[in-house]
């Protein structure tokens, strides 16, 4: 027999003999038996050099093999690829590739002994442990996923109920499907949406005149450029309320509620009458309203975990108002710099204006009284807007639920759910740094208001241009609410008639006013002119207006004022004989 390499020499007892002529096992081929013919094939699991084989019951065996099987019942015959192999017959390379491990046939203590002897058994044990671990993790993951899904459904259902319930209270419409589909807002087609906010204290039983709108604010959204502005309207502004005569503007809500105001183009009730009062005096459209009581603001701030505000008082000590009662966590005392305020303190700041106190203590940090109060209100509203949009609130169901409760129980509005969704989308696109905070007492450094004493002796405010003269305020609002560069420049213009047509200057002045310019004087020129002349005294600061005037008159532009008059005007237009009377 040909000597084989040690890696292909097999043995019953596990040892390969050194004698090369010693024959071990059955030779391949016909069943010609030698002296080892009664030794059947040992289980390959005992030999590291043998490939695992699959057990099979042979269809036909040699009689001697049957007798060997009876003599050695613990052994059996194996087949690989439809061939019988015995000890001493090495598997071919093809057979080694095709062989697959099978579970041991032995059981009991004998099986344990053979398992310990097998060199590959530790790997099998590790594989079994890993499979068990993976199976356990799969069960845990599956159960955790189911529990998480149930939790999400419960939280989602709870928020949906909150949304439905509170939307019914605030908007008079519980259609929560509307929150999923945004619809355009009124005024959005023209790029400007104006919202009127009115703050009342009907939730404060100890406050007289709780239905007076002690806080009035106009929020205007530039939907095309994703900008916005907030402007406070003084509650003591003396105005003509349509149908009721002259009084403070904060009384409009009371009158409208008492007499059930109802008119086309405005919402019903007191806020509708307030809308009409502002629209007629300020010459701006009001598209939506929201009436809010103090509890809404306090609870909203608490729901989002407080707001951050930067106190910038002119007094180095900060702010102090002793009029806030102990029941409201008063008095109000805040140092300058960044402060985090809870709902009650934020509400106290929104109400404080540093009025004189009979308590023997003196306030500080409120030199402008109500104007300081309205400025703080705008700051707080911006801080609340930023807090609501933060990830810590959006991702927290409890905070969202508390916020919905705060709004639903204390806010009335004519927004529809689908419009609220659109408003939310627009607010996300509008960064707080692009929101202007405005006041009529500081309009580009100019105070558009003056003190006024009413016929009955009440202290009030009136337009600086005169009682019922809102022209300066109207011009200022046009400037801040437009994207037209000519309107934004709000240039002051003087129109002089140097032609031969009577009334020409007045007609041209009307055209210029309609273009957004501010005609401050109309007169006759010292001398007639053949061609129109434009005198530019703006020193290059208002180029859009200069360009528009050249388009309208096609005239020569000079920077020299030979008239020595009207030196404060940005432009002087001397109309010539070449200008015709406009139709």
C-alpha positions in Angstrom: 0.0 0.0 0.0 1.3 3.5 -0.9 2.4 5.5 2.0 0.3 8.5 2.6 1.1 11.9 4.2 0.4 12.1 7.9 -2.6 14.4 7.4 -4.4 11.6 5.6 -3.6 8.7 7.9 -6.5 7.6 10.1 -6.7 5.4 13.2 -9.3 3.8 15.4 -7.6 4.8 18.7 -6.4 8.2 17.5 -2.7 7.3 16.9 -1.1 6.9 13.5 1.4 4.0 13.7 5.0 4.5 12.7 5.1 1.3 10.7 4.4 2.2 7.1 3.3 -1.4 6.1 0.6 -1.6 8.8 -2.8 -1.5 7.1 -5.6 0.3 9.0 -9.3 0.2 7.9 -11.2 -0.9 4.9 -9.7 -0.2 1.5 -12.0 1.4 -1.1 -13.6 -0.8 -3.7 -15.2 -4.2 -3.6 -15.8 -5.8 -0.2 -12.6 -7.8 -0.2 -11.9 -8.0 3.5 -8.5 -8.2 5.3 -7.7 -9.0 8.8 -9.3 -5.7 10.0 -12.6 -6.4 8.2 -14.6 -6.7 11.4 -13.7 -3.1 12.5 -16.5 -0.8 11.3 -16.1 3.0 10.7 -15.6 5.0 13.9 -17.6 8.1 14.4 -15.6 10.9 12.7 -16.3 13.3 15.5 -13.4 11.7 17.4 -10.8 12.7 14.8 -9.8 16.2 14.0 -8.5 15.2 10.6 -11.7 13.7 9.3 -14.6 15.7 7.8 -18.0 15.4 9.4 -20.3 12.9 7.7 -24.0 12.5 7.5 -25.5 9.3 9.1 -27.6 7.1 6.7 -28.9 3.6 6.9 -27.3 1.6 4.1 -29.6 0.0 1.6 -27.5 -3.2 1.4 -24.5 -4.2 3.4 -22.0 -7.1 3.3 -22.9 -10.0 5.6 -19.6 -9.4 7.4 -20.5 -5.8 8.0 -23.8 -6.9 9.5 -22.1 -9.1 11.9 -19.6 -6.3 12.7 -22.6 -4.0 13.5 -24.0 -6.5 15.9 -20.7 -6.8 17.6 -20.2 -3.0 17.9 -23.7 -1.6 18.3 -22.4 1.8 19.3 -20.8 2.3 15.8 -22.7 3.0 12.6 -22.0 3.5 8.9 -21.9 6.9 7.3 -22.5 8.1 3.8 -21.3 11.2 2.0 -22.5 12.1 -1.4 -24.2 8.6 -1.9 -20.9 6.8 -1.1 -19.9 4.7 1.9 -16.7 5.6 3.6 -14.9 3.8 6.3 -11.9 4.3 8.5 -8.7 4.4 6.5 -10.4 5.9 3.4 -9.6 9.6 3.1 -12.3 11.9 1.8 -11.6 13.5 -1.5 -11.3 17.3 -1.7 -14.8 17.4 -3.3 -16.2 15.4 -0.5 -14.6 17.5 2.2 -16.2 20.6 0.7 -19.6 19.0 0.6 -19.6 17.6 4.1 -21.8 19.3 6.6 -21.8 18.9 10.4 -24.6 17.0 11.9 -25.8 16.7 15.5 -24.2 13.7 17.4 -26.3 10.5 17.4 -25.1 9.5 20.9 -27.1 10.4 24.0 -26.5 10.5 27.8 -23.1 10.3 29.4 -21.5 8.7 26.4 -22.6 11.7 24.3 -21.2 14.1 26.9 -17.8 12.3 26.8 -17.7 12.5 23.0 -18.8 16.1 23.1 -15.9 17.0 25.4 -13.5 15.1 23.2 -14.5 16.9 20.0 -12.2 19.8 19.2 -14.8 21.9 17.6 -17.4 21.6 20.4 -16.4 24.9 22.3 -17.2 26.8 19.1 -20.5 25.1 18.9 -21.3 26.0 22.6 -20.4 29.6 21.9 -22.5 29.6 18.8 -25.5 28.3 20.8 -25.0 30.9 23.5 -24.9 33.6 20.9 -28.0 32.4 19.2 -29.8 32.3 22.6 -28.7 35.8 23.3 -29.8 37.1 19.9 -33.1 35.4 20.3 -33.6 37.1 23.7 -32.6 40.4 22.3 -35.0 39.9 19.4 -37.8 39.2 21.9 -36.9 42.2 24.0 -36.7 44.5 21.0 -40.0 43.2 19.7 -41.8 43.8 23.0 -40.1 47.2 23.5 -41.2 48.2 20.0 -44.8 47.2 20.7 -44.8 49.0 24.0 -43.3 52.1 22.3 -45.9 52.0 19.6 -48.7 51.8 22.1 -47.2 54.7 24.0 -46.9 56.8 20.8 -50.5 56.0 20.0 -51.7 57.0 23.5 -49.7 60.2 23.5 -50.8 61.1 20.0 -54.4 60.4 20.9 -54.1 62.5 24.0 -52.6 65.4 22.1 -55.2 65.1 19.4 -57.9 65.3 22.0 -56.2 68.3 23.5 -56.0 69.9 20.1 -59.7 69.2 19.3 -60.9 70.4 22.7 -58.9 73.6 22.8 -59.3 74.5 19.2 -63.1 74.4 19.8 -62.7 76.8 22.7 -60.2 79.2 21.0 -61.4 79.2 17.4 -65.0 77.9 17.6 -64.0 75.0 15.4 -62.9 71.6 16.6 -61.9 70.3 13.1 -58.4 69.0 13.9 -58.0 67.8 10.3 -57.6 71.4 9.4 -54.3 71.5 11.3 -52.9 69.0 8.8 -53.7 71.1 5.7 -52.5 74.7 5.7 -54.6 77.3 3.8 -53.4 80.8 2.7 -54.2 83.6 5.1 -56.3 86.6 4.3 -54.0 89.3 2.9 -51.2 86.8 2.0 -51.9 87.3 -1.7 -50.7 90.9 -1.3 -47.8 89.9 0.9 -49.0 91.5 4.2 -51.1 89.9 7.0 -52.1 92.2 9.9 -53.1 90.6 13.2 -54.7 92.6 16.1 -53.9 91.4 19.7 -56.0 92.6 22.5 -55.1 91.9 26.2 -57.9 91.9 28.8 -58.1 91.1 32.5 -61.5 89.4 32.7 -59.8 86.5 34.5 -58.8 88.9 37.4 -61.9 89.3 39.6 -60.2 92.1 41.6 -59.5 94.2 38.6 -62.0 96.9 37.6 -62.8 97.3 33.9 -61.6 93.8 33.1 -63.0 94.0 29.6 -61.0 97.0 28.6 -58.1 96.2 26.2 -55.3 97.5 28.4 -52.8 95.9 26.0 -53.2 96.5 22.2 -50.6 95.3 19.8 -50.5 95.1 16.0 -48.5 92.2 14.5 -47.8 92.6 10.7 -46.3 89.7 8.7 -44.3 90.2 5.5 -45.1 86.8 4.0 -42.9 87.3 0.9 -39.7 88.3 2.7 -40.3 86.4 5.9 -40.1 89.4 8.1 -42.5 90.9 10.7 -43.1 93.8 13.0 -44.8 94.4 16.3 -46.2 97.8 17.2 -47.9 98.7 20.5 -50.9 101.0 20.4 -51.3 103.1 23.6 -54.4 102.1 25.5 -54.9 105.9 26.4 -54.9 107.0 22.8 -57.8 109.5 22.3 -59.7 108.5 19.1 -63.1 108.7 17.5 -64.8 105.3 18.0 -67.3 104.9 15.1 -70.8 105.4 16.4 -69.7 106.3 19.9 -67.6 109.5 19.6 -64.3 110.4 21.2 -62.9 108.4 24.0 -59.9 106.2 24.9 -59.3 103.5 22.4 -59.3 100.7 25.0 -63.1 101.3 25.5 -64.0 100.0 22.0 -64.1 96.4 23.1 -66.4 97.2 25.9 -68.9 99.1 23.7 -68.8 96.4 21.0 -69.5 93.6 23.4 -72.3 95.5 25.1 -74.1 96.4 21.9 -73.3 93.2 20.0 -71.4 95.0 17.2 -71.9 93.3 13.8 -70.8 94.8 10.5 -69.6 93.3 7.2 -65.8 93.1 7.0 -65.2 92.9 10.7 -65.6 90.2 13.4 -68.6 90.3 15.7 -68.4 91.8 19.1 -66.0 94.2 20.9 -62.9 93.1 19.0 -64.7 93.8 15.7 -65.4 97.4 16.8 -61.7 97.8 17.8 -60.7 96.5 14.4 -62.9 99.1 12.7 -61.6 101.9 14.9 -57.9 101.1 14.1 -58.6 100.5 10.4 -60.3 103.9 9.9 -57.9 106.0 12.0 -54.7 104.3 10.9 -55.8 103.5 7.3 -54.6 99.8 7.5 -56.6 96.6 7.0 -57.0 94.2 10.0 -57.2 90.6 8.8 -57.4 88.6 12.1 -57.7 89.2 15.8 -56.9 87.4 19.0 -58.2 88.4 22.5 -56.1 87.1 25.3 -56.4 87.3 29.1 -53.6 87.4 31.5 -53.9 83.7 32.5 -53.1 82.7 28.9 -49.8 84.5 29.0 -48.8 83.3 32.5 -49.8 79.6 31.8 -48.1 79.6 28.4 -44.8 80.8 29.9 -45.1 78.1 32.6 -46.0 75.4 30.1 -42.8 76.0 28.1 -40.6 76.1 31.2 -40.1 79.9 31.5 -38.7 82.6 29.1 -35.4 84.4 28.9 -35.4 88.2 28.7 -32.6 90.8 28.7 -33.5 93.6 31.1 -31.9 96.8 29.8 -33.1 99.5 32.2 -31.5 103.0 32.1 -31.2 102.7 35.9 -28.1 100.6 36.9 -30.2 98.9 39.6 -32.6 97.4 37.0 -36.4 97.5 37.5 -38.4 97.9 40.6 -42.2 98.4 40.9 -43.7 98.2 44.4 -47.3 98.2 43.0 -47.3 94.4 42.4 -49.0 92.8 45.3 -47.6 90.0 47.5 -50.4 87.8 46.2 -48.9 88.1 42.7 -45.4 87.4 44.0 -44.6 91.1 44.2 -43.1 93.5 44.4 -41.4 93.3 41.0 -37.6 93.6 41.3 -35.3 92.5 38.4 -31.6 93.4 37.9 -30.2 94.3 34.5 -29.0 91.6 32.2 -30.4 88.2 31.1 -33.1 86.8 33.4 -35.2 83.6 33.2 -38.7 84.3 34.3 -41.5 82.0 35.3 -45.1 82.7 34.3 -46.1 84.9 37.3 -43.0 87.1 37.2 -43.3 87.4 33.4 -46.9 88.5 33.8 -45.9 91.0 36.5 -43.3 92.5 34.1 -45.9 92.8 31.4 -48.2 94.7 33.7 -45.7 96.9 35.5 -45.3 100.6 34.5 -43.9 102.1 37.7 -46.8 104.2 38.9 -46.4 106.2 42.1 -47.1 104.1 45.2 -48.6 105.2 48.5 -46.7 102.5 50.3 -43.7 104.8 51.0 -41.5 103.0 48.5 -40.3 104.5 45.2 -40.1 102.7 41.9 -37.2 102.9 39.5 -36.4 101.8 36.0 -39.7 103.0 34.4 -38.9 106.6 33.1 -41.5 106.3 30.3 -44.2 104.6 32.3 -46.7 102.9 29.9 -44.2 103.0 27.0 -41.7 100.9 29.1 -44.6 98.5 29.9 -45.5 98.0 26.2 -41.8 97.6 25.3 -41.5 94.8 27.8 -44.6 93.2 26.5 -43.1 93.0 23.0 -39.9 91.6 24.4 -41.8 88.9 26.3 -43.9 88.0 23.3 -40.7 87.5 21.2 -39.1 85.4 24.0 -42.2 83.2 24.2 -42.2 82.7 20.5 -38.6 81.6 20.5 -39.3 79.2 23.4 -42.3 77.6 21.8 -40.3 77.0 18.6 -37.4 75.3 20.5 -36.8 71.6 20.2 -37.2 71.1 24.0 -40.9 72.2 23.7 -41.8 70.7 20.3 -40.5 67.3 21.3 -42.2 67.3 24.8 -45.8 66.1 24.8 -46.4 67.4 28.3 -45.3 70.9 27.4 -47.3 70.9 24.2 -50.4 69.8 26.2 -49.9 72.5 28.8 -49.5 75.1 26.0 -52.7 73.9 24.3 -54.5 74.2 27.6 -53.2 77.7 28.2 -54.3 78.9 24.8 -57.6 77.0 24.6 -58.9 78.2 27.9 -57.9 81.8 27.6 -57.8 82.9 23.9 -60.6 83.9 21.5 -59.7 84.3 17.8 -61.2 84.2 14.3 -58.5 82.0 12.9 -59.5 78.7 11.4 -57.4 75.6 12.3 -56.0 75.4 8.7 -55.0 79.1 9.0 -53.4 78.5 12.3 -51.3 75.8 10.6 -50.3 78.3 8.0 -49.5 80.9 10.6 -47.3 78.3 12.4 -45.4 77.5 9.2 -44.8 81.2 8.5 -43.6 81.8 12.1 -41.0 79.0 11.7 -39.7 80.8 8.5 -39.4 84.1 10.3 -36.4 84.5 12.5 -36.7 86.7 15.6 -33.9 88.9 14.4 -36.1 89.8 11.5 -39.0 91.0 13.7 -39.0 94.7 14.4 -40.3 96.1 17.7 -41.9 99.5 17.1 -43.5 102.3 19.2 -45.4 105.4 18.1 -43.4 107.5 20.6 -40.1 106.6 18.9 -40.8 106.3 15.2 -37.4 106.7 13.6 -36.4 108.9 16.6 -39.6 111.0 16.3 -42.5 111.1 18.8 -45.7 110.9 16.9 -47.8 111.4 20.1 -48.5 114.2 22.5 -50.2 114.5 25.9 -53.8 115.4 25.8 -56.4 116.3 28.5 -60.0 115.2 27.5 -63.0 117.5 28.0 -63.9 115.6 31.1 -60.4 116.1 32.5 -59.0 112.6 31.8 -55.3 112.3 30.9 -54.8 110.8 27.5 -52.6 110.8 24.4 -53.3 112.2 20.9 -51.5 112.4 17.6 -48.7 114.9 17.6 -50.1 116.4 14.4 -53.2 117.4 16.2 -56.5 115.9 17.5 -57.8 113.4 15.0 -54.9 114.1 12.6 -53.4 110.7 12.1 -51.5 111.6 8.8 -48.0 111.2 10.3 -49.0 107.9 11.9 -50.5 106.7 8.7 -47.4 107.7 6.7 -45.1 105.9 9.3 -47.2 102.7 9.0 -47.1 102.8 5.3 -43.3 103.1 5.5 -42.7 100.2 7.8 -45.4 97.9 6.3 -44.3 98.1 2.6 -41.6 96.6 0.4 -41.7 99.6 -1.9 -38.3 101.5 -1.5 -39.9 104.8 -2.3 -42.5 104.4 0.5 -39.8 103.2 2.9 -37.7 106.3 2.3 -40.8 108.5 3.1 -39.1 111.5 1.6 -40.5 115.0 2.4 -41.3 116.9 -0.8 -42.3 120.5 -1.6 -44.2 121.2 -4.8 -44.1 124.7 -6.3 -46.1 125.8 -9.3 -43.9 127.5 -11.9 -46.3 126.9 -14.8 -49.3 128.8 -16.1 -52.1 126.3 -14.9 -53.9 127.1 -11.7 -54.1 124.2 -9.3 -51.3 122.3 -11.0 -49.2 122.0 -7.8 -52.1 120.5 -5.8 -52.9 117.9 -8.4 -49.3 116.8 -8.7 -49.0 116.7 -4.9 -51.8 114.2 -4.7 -50.0 112.0 -7.2 -46.8 112.1 -5.2 -48.6 111.3 -1.9 -50.2 108.3 -3.6 -46.6 107.1 -4.5 -45.6 107.1 -0.9 -43.9 110.5 -0.7 -44.8 113.0 2.0 -45.7 116.4 0.5 -45.1 118.9 3.3 -45.8 122.1 1.4 -47.6 123.4 -1.8 -47.0 126.9 -3.1 -46.5 129.1 -6.2 -42.9 129.5 -7.5 -41.3 133.0 -7.3 -41.0 132.9 -11.1 -42.4 130.9 -14.1 -40.2 128.3 -15.7 -40.3 126.6 -19.1 -38.9 123.2 -17.8 -39.4 121.5 -14.5 -36.5 121.5 -12.0 -35.9 119.0 -9.2 -33.8 120.1 -6.2 -32.3 117.2 -4.3 -31.4 118.1 -0.7 -31.3 114.5 0.6 -27.6 114.2 0.0 -27.8 110.9 -1.7 -29.7 109.2 1.2 -32.9 108.6 -0.8 -32.0 107.4 -4.2 -35.3 105.5 -4.9 -37.3 108.7 -4.5 -34.9 110.6 -6.8 -35.2 108.0 -9.5 -39.1 108.0 -9.2 -39.2 111.8 -9.6 -37.1 111.7 -12.7 -39.4 109.0 -14.2 -42.5 111.2 -13.4 -41.2 114.5 -14.7 -38.2 113.8 -16.8 -36.6 116.8 -15.3 -33.1 118.1 -14.5 -31.8 117.4 -11.0 -29.7 119.8 -9.0 -28.4 120.0 -5.5 -28.3 123.8 -5.3 -31.3 125.6 -3.7 -31.4 129.1 -5.1 -34.7 129.8 -3.3 -33.1 129.8 0.1 -36.4 128.4 1.4 -37.6 124.9 2.4 -34.2 123.8 3.5 -35.6 121.0 5.7 -37.3 119.3 2.8 -35.6 116.3 1.0 -36.8 117.4 -2.4 -38.2 120.7 -4.0 -40.1 120.3 -7.3 -40.5 123.5 -9.3 -43.1 122.7 -12.0 -42.5 124.2 -15.4 -44.8 125.1 -18.4 -44.0 121.7 -19.9 -46.2 119.9 -17.2 -49.8 119.4 -18.1 -52.7 119.1 -15.8 -53.2 115.4 -14.9 -56.6 114.0 -15.6 
